[in-house]
Amino acid sequence: MTPRELSNRRINEVREALASYRPALPTTDLDQLSRLCQAVLSSIDVRDLRDTTTVELIEQLEYVLDTVRVRKTGEIETAVRAQADAIVFESCLDDQPFLVSAVRALIASEGLEVRASLNAVIQLRRDNAGALVDFKSGTKESIIRMEVRAPEGVELPQLLAGLRERLEQRLRITQAMVRDFSAMKTHVRTLADAHAAAAAMSEPTLSVDLREAEGLMRWLCDDNYVIFSVEEYDASGKCIASLGTSSVVAPKRDAAMIGKATSEADRLVRYHRSSEESPVHRAGKPGHFVLTAVDRSGKASGATIVDGLFTYKALHTPPEEIPHLRTALRDFLRDREVAPDSHRGKSIINAFNSLPLEYLLAESRANVWELTDRVLRAEEQGESDV
């Protein structure tokens, strides 16, 4: 049977089961429950429900209906409840990217494992108070239900309250990230424009550094970096603007590092990798760039921190092609008086390109050259010691 035929069959089964169904909640409107079931079944692949009976599905969606019944535009509705041997996470908010991955990331960070998942994107029309009116028109909303096995030996009431608070916060930072995404890119591009303007008026060495920093910023905005947040600091090290996730949860920053970035123009780009897993988008450890802002004379005038994750496109780009890193490679070859197109030069370039992108950005040039040499020696000896 085709997916549509399977959906229609499930919808018919729901209608038949609802004829004798007794609601578990006193506020349940059976007509609304029927229409929610139809809307959900029409928006998902019902083959994912092969282990869920029709009656079980109705029971699950009755509680979902209680969660989504009233919600004003922009608000987030959540519920975390115990159900037999499971904990159920439910959420409803305006549809946008990264919601499912954000909920899964939260569950993973709690040491729990998803055993059943439902994500339906359906059109819901609401009145001015946010109450459901219709299921076939209105704006698209994301309804998520995930079920995990309840941990043993834990006081559930206290755990559930904390989980719901963390679920709502996780969705709120995801919402802020998507809401500010265009503004954050604009902020980075504006900083790149300022570097370009300063480069035109600076002495040659600084001009090259400014151009490379400018190029790196534009490269990040070219689908190479998923930006989570942008923070702007003035020359005194005071945060004067926060966009994205940092507008919801203010991260702890190294004051000494910010002080150097806002006052010294000898190093325009710094990169630090987080020790924590990404809260949104995908699994992985995010990092943040600390980019020194300059005035038209090339003097440090503040800093911008850009937090996020590299895309797969970025991670598969040879470092020799990435602005800022390519100058490090060029200097490495020049200092050793090696021609890039020589056999030795090509070997060095290949060794440099084999190093992880985050390592190349975070480590000092001395450490990068040391590891590059180790890779070269290992290749010459036909083995690896790295």
C-alpha distance (Angstrom), angle and dihedral (degrees) to the residues before:
residue distance angle dihedral
M1 . . .
T2 3.79 . .
P3 3.84 119.7 .
R4 3.82 89.7 -107.0
E5 3.80 91.7 52.1
L6 3.80 90.1 48.5
S7 3.82 90.2 50.5
N8 3.81 92.3 49.7
R9 3.79 90.8 49.4
R10 3.81 91.4 51.0
I11 3.81 91.1 47.8
N12 3.81 90.3 53.5
E13 3.81 90.3 48.4
V14 3.82 89.6 51.9
R15 3.81 91.8 51.8
E16 3.79 91.2 51.0
A17 3.83 93.2 46.2
L18 3.82 92.6 48.1
A19 3.80 90.7 58.2
S20 3.80 89.0 73.9
Y21 3.80 99.9 22.8
R22 3.79 119.0 126.2
P23 3.81 112.4 -152.8
A24 3.80 118.6 -124.7
L25 3.81 92.4 -149.6
P26 3.81 123.6 60.0
T27 3.82 92.7 -139.3
T28 3.81 95.7 55.4
D29 3.81 115.7 125.7
L30 3.81 105.8 -154.7
D31 3.80 92.6 -155.1
Q32 3.80 91.0 54.5
L33 3.80 90.7 44.4
S34 3.81 90.2 52.7
R35 3.80 92.3 49.9
L36 3.82 91.9 46.4
C37 3.81 90.4 51.7
Q38 3.81 90.7 50.7
A39 3.80 93.0 47.1
V40 3.80 92.5 48.9
L41 3.80 94.1 46.2
S42 3.82 90.4 49.3
S43 3.81 92.7 53.1
I44 3.81 102.3 46.5
D45 3.79 138.1 55.1
V46 3.81 101.0 -98.9
R47 3.79 89.8 -156.2
D48 3.80 85.1 78.8
L49 3.82 87.1 65.8
R50 3.79 95.6 57.0
D51 3.82 90.9 118.1
T52 3.81 93.5 46.7
T53 3.81 119.6 82.6
T54 3.78 120.2 -140.1
V55 3.79 92.6 -109.2
E56 3.81 91.5 48.8
L57 3.80 89.4 51.0
I58 3.81 91.2 51.9
E59 3.80 90.5 49.1
Q60 3.80 91.4 50.7
L61 3.80 94.3 46.9
E62 3.80 92.2 48.4
Y63 3.81 88.2 66.7
V64 3.79 90.4 42.3
L65 3.81 88.4 54.4
D66 3.79 89.3 53.6
T67 3.82 88.9 54.1
V68 3.81 97.1 46.7
R69 3.82 99.7 36.3
V70 3.81 94.7 100.5
R71 3.81 123.8 25.6
K72 3.77 130.0 142.8
T73 3.80 121.8 -142.6
G74 3.79 111.7 -78.1
E75 3.80 94.2 14.3
I76 3.79 125.5 118.1
E77 3.80 120.9 -135.3
T78 3.79 117.5 -163.3
A79 3.77 140.3 168.9
V80 3.79 132.7 -174.9
R81 3.79 115.0 -171.9
A82 3.77 141.4 164.2
Q83 3.78 116.1 -114.4
A84 3.81 118.4 -179.5
D85 3.83 104.2 -60.0
A86 3.80 93.9 -15.3
I87 3.78 142.3 79.2
V88 3.80 114.6 -137.2
F89 3.82 123.5 -152.6
E90 3.81 117.3 -160.8
S91 3.79 130.9 178.7
C92 3.77 139.9 169.4
L93 3.81 126.7 -171.4
D94 3.80 141.4 131.2
D95 3.78 108.4 -56.2
Q96 3.81 117.2 -101.6
P97 3.82 139.1 141.2
F98 3.83 124.9 -72.2
L99 3.83 98.5 25.1
V100 3.80 97.1 119.5
S101 3.81 93.2 43.8
A102 3.82 89.7 49.5
V103 3.81 92.8 54.0
R104 3.80 91.7 45.1
A105 3.81 90.4 49.4
L106 3.79 90.5 52.5
I107 3.80 92.2 49.6
A108 3.81 91.1 48.8
S109 3.82 90.9 49.1
E110 3.81 88.5 55.4
G111 3.80 90.7 55.8
L112 3.81 91.7 -111.6
E113 3.79 129.8 128.8
V114 3.79 127.2 -138.2
R115 3.80 112.3 -123.6
A116 3.81 99.2 171.1
S117 3.78 131.0 19.6
L118 3.80 137.4 -176.2
N119 3.79 125.8 -178.0
A120 3.80 117.3 176.9
V121 3.80 125.0 177.0
I122 3.80 107.9 -161.5
Q123 3.77 138.4 160.9
L124 3.80 113.6 -108.0
R125 3.77 127.1 -178.9
R126 3.79 117.5 -154.6
D127 3.78 135.7 -176.1
N128 3.81 124.1 -119.1
A129 3.80 90.3 -82.9
G130 3.82 91.6 54.1
A131 3.83 95.8 -108.2
L132 3.82 118.4 145.7
V133 3.79 114.1 -99.0
D134 3.80 106.8 161.0
F135 3.81 139.7 6.4
K136 3.81 100.0 -155.3
S137 3.80 102.3 57.4
G138 3.79 140.1 33.1
T139 3.78 131.0 61.4
K140 3.78 126.3 -24.8
E141 3.78 114.8 -99.2
S142 3.78 129.1 -172.9
I143 3.79 116.4 -130.4
I144 3.79 114.3 -168.8
R145 3.81 127.5 -175.2
M146 3.80 120.4 177.1
E147 3.77 127.3 175.3
V148 3.82 125.4 -156.8
R149 3.77 133.3 177.4
A150 3.79 111.2 -96.9
P151 3.83 113.0 -115.6
E152 3.78 117.0 -115.6
G153 3.81 123.8 -114.6
V154 3.81 95.2 20.7
E155 3.80 128.4 124.5
L156 3.79 99.1 -118.2
P157 3.86 101.2 -159.9
Q158 3.80 92.1 58.2
L159 3.81 92.4 41.0
L160 3.82 93.1 49.6
A161 3.81 93.5 50.7
G162 3.80 91.6 51.3
L163 3.81 92.6 45.4
R164 3.78 92.9 52.5
E165 3.79 91.4 50.8
R166 3.80 91.5 49.4
L167 3.81 91.9 45.2
E168 3.79 91.9 54.2
Q169 3.80 92.0 46.6
R170 3.81 91.4 49.2
L171 3.80 91.0 52.1
R172 3.80 91.2 45.1
I173 3.80 93.2 55.7
T174 3.81 89.8 46.1
Q175 3.79 88.8 51.6
A176 3.81 91.1 49.5
M177 3.80 92.3 48.6
V178 3.80 93.4 54.1
R179 3.82 93.0 40.3
D180 3.82 92.6 54.5
F181 3.79 98.8 35.0
S182 3.82 96.3 106.7
A183 3.81 92.1 42.3
M184 3.81 90.9 51.0
K185 3.80 92.3 51.6
T186 3.80 89.7 48.4
H187 3.80 90.0 51.9
V188 3.82 92.1 52.6
R189 3.80 92.3 46.4
T190 3.81 90.6 49.5
L191 3.80 89.1 53.4
A192 3.82 88.7 50.0
D193 3.81 89.8 52.3
A194 3.80 89.8 53.3
H195 3.81 90.5 52.3
A196 3.80 90.4 50.3
A197 3.79 91.3 51.5
A198 3.81 92.0 48.5
A199 3.82 92.0 46.9
A200 3.80 90.5 59.9
M201 3.80 90.3 59.0
S202 3.81 101.5 37.5
E203 3.79 134.2 92.4
P204 3.83 114.7 -90.4
T205 3.82 100.4 -97.2
L206 3.81 94.9 47.9
S207 3.80 90.1 41.1
V208 3.81 90.9 59.1
D209 3.83 91.6 48.9
L210 3.81 91.0 48.9
R211 3.80 91.9 49.1
E212 3.79 92.1 49.7
A213 3.82 92.3 47.9
E214 3.80 88.1 48.7
G215 3.80 90.4 50.2
L216 3.79 91.8 49.5
M217 3.81 91.8 52.8
R218 3.79 92.1 50.5
W219 3.81 89.7 46.1
L220 3.82 90.6 53.5
C221 3.81 90.0 53.0
D222 3.81 91.6 50.2
D223 3.83 95.1 83.7
N224 3.81 91.7 -76.5
Y225 3.80 98.8 107.8
V226 3.79 131.8 38.6
I227 3.79 101.7 -143.9
F228 3.80 115.6 -142.1
S229 3.78 99.1 175.2
V230 3.79 145.1 -9.1
E231 3.79 124.2 -151.7
E232 3.79 124.0 -173.4
Y233 3.81 122.1 -153.8
D234 3.80 127.1 -168.9
A235 3.80 125.5 -136.3
S236 3.81 91.3 -83.6
G237 3.81 92.1 56.1
K238 3.80 94.9 -107.2
C239 3.81 117.0 142.6
I240 3.80 106.7 -121.3
A241 3.82 100.9 170.7
S242 3.82 137.4 24.7
L243 3.79 126.1 -172.5
G244 3.79 133.0 177.5
T245 3.80 121.1 2.4
S246 3.80 93.5 -6.2
S247 3.81 89.5 62.6
V248 3.83 87.4 66.2
V249 3.80 102.2 33.7
A250 3.80 116.4 23.3
P251 3.83 107.9 -140.6
K252 3.79 123.1 -138.4
R253 3.80 110.1 -108.2
D254 3.79 132.5 -168.1
A255 3.81 103.7 -105.3
A256 3.83 92.6 -160.5
M257 3.80 91.5 52.9
I258 3.80 91.6 48.6
G259 3.80 89.6 48.1
K260 3.80 91.3 56.3
A261 3.80 93.6 44.3
T262 3.81 93.0 51.4
S263 3.79 95.7 46.9
E264 3.82 107.8 31.9
A265 3.80 126.0 66.0
D266 3.81 96.6 -176.2
R267 3.82 90.2 90.9
L268 3.79 113.7 35.4
V269 3.81 99.5 173.6
R270 3.79 128.6 49.5
Y271 3.80 127.1 169.9
H272 3.80 129.9 -164.7
R273 3.80 127.3 -178.3
S274 3.80 121.0 -142.2
S275 3.80 122.5 -123.9
E276 3.82 91.0 -144.9
E277 3.78 129.9 79.9
S278 3.78 120.7 -101.5
P279 3.83 112.8 -89.4
V280 3.82 92.6 -150.9
H281 3.81 144.9 18.2
R282 3.83 101.2 27.7
A283 3.78 144.0 -22.3
G284 3.78 115.2 -71.2
K285 3.77 141.5 86.1
P286 3.80 112.8 -79.0
G287 3.77 124.5 -145.9
H288 3.75 138.3 -160.7
F289 3.77 133.6 -130.7
V290 3.79 118.6 -142.6
L291 3.80 105.6 -153.9
T292 3.78 119.6 -170.9
A293 3.79 114.1 -134.3
V294 3.80 117.9 -142.1
D295 3.79 136.8 -163.8
R296 3.82 122.2 -127.4
S297 3.81 90.7 -84.0
G298 3.82 91.4 56.4
K299 3.81 96.0 -108.0
A300 3.82 119.5 139.4
S301 3.80 110.8 -98.1
G302 3.81 103.4 167.2
A303 3.78 140.8 -47.2
T304 3.78 142.1 -103.7
I305 3.80 124.0 -147.0
V306 3.80 115.9 -152.9
D307 3.80 114.8 -167.4
G308 3.81 122.9 -166.8
L309 3.78 151.3 92.3
F310 3.78 130.9 -75.0
T311 3.78 114.7 -115.3
Y312 3.79 122.9 -125.8
K313 3.80 87.0 -105.7
A314 3.81 90.2 59.8
L315 3.78 94.3 45.3
H316 3.80 90.2 54.0
T317 3.81 94.6 48.5
P318 3.83 112.9 102.9
P319 3.83 107.6 -113.6
E320 3.82 89.8 -130.6
E321 3.83 86.7 69.9
I322 3.81 96.5 49.7
P323 3.82 118.2 97.1
H324 3.81 114.7 -114.3
L325 3.81 91.6 19.9
R326 3.78 93.0 59.7
T327 3.81 90.9 59.8
A328 3.80 90.1 52.9
L329 3.79 89.3 53.9
R330 3.80 91.6 45.7
D331 3.82 91.3 51.5
F332 3.80 90.1 47.6
L333 3.81 91.4 55.3
R334 3.80 93.4 43.0
D335 3.81 93.9 50.4
R336 3.81 89.4 53.2
E337 3.80 92.6 43.3
V338 3.80 91.3 -123.9
A339 3.81 121.0 150.2
P340 3.84 112.0 -129.9
D341 3.83 92.6 -133.9
S342 3.84 94.3 48.9
H343 3.81 121.4 100.5
R344 3.81 90.2 -108.2
G345 3.80 91.3 46.7
K346 3.79 92.7 51.4
S347 3.79 90.3 49.4
I348 3.78 91.3 52.3
I349 3.81 91.4 48.0
N350 3.81 91.5 50.1
A351 3.80 91.1 49.3
F352 3.81 90.8 48.2
N353 3.81 91.6 49.2
S354 3.81 91.1 51.1
L355 3.83 92.5 64.0
P356 3.83 119.1 95.3
L357 3.79 114.6 -95.1
E358 3.83 93.8 -127.8
Y359 3.81 90.5 51.8
L360 3.80 92.7 51.6
L361 3.80 91.0 51.1
A362 3.80 98.6 42.2
E363 3.79 103.0 40.8
S364 3.79 128.5 74.9
R365 3.77 118.5 -102.0
A366 3.80 89.9 -110.8
N367 3.82 91.4 57.8
V368 3.79 91.8 45.1
W369 3.82 92.1 51.5
E370 3.81 91.3 46.8
L371 3.80 92.4 53.4
T372 3.81 91.4 43.0
D373 3.82 89.1 55.3
R374 3.81 90.7 49.0
V375 3.80 90.3 52.9
L376 3.80 90.0 49.1
R377 3.79 93.2 49.8
A378 3.78 91.5 47.4
E379 3.81 91.4 51.9
E380 3.79 91.6 47.9
Q381 3.79 90.1 51.6
G382 3.80 91.8 46.0
E383 3.81 94.4 -118.2
S384 3.80 141.0 78.1
D385 3.77 127.6 -113.3
V386 3.81 94.8 169.8
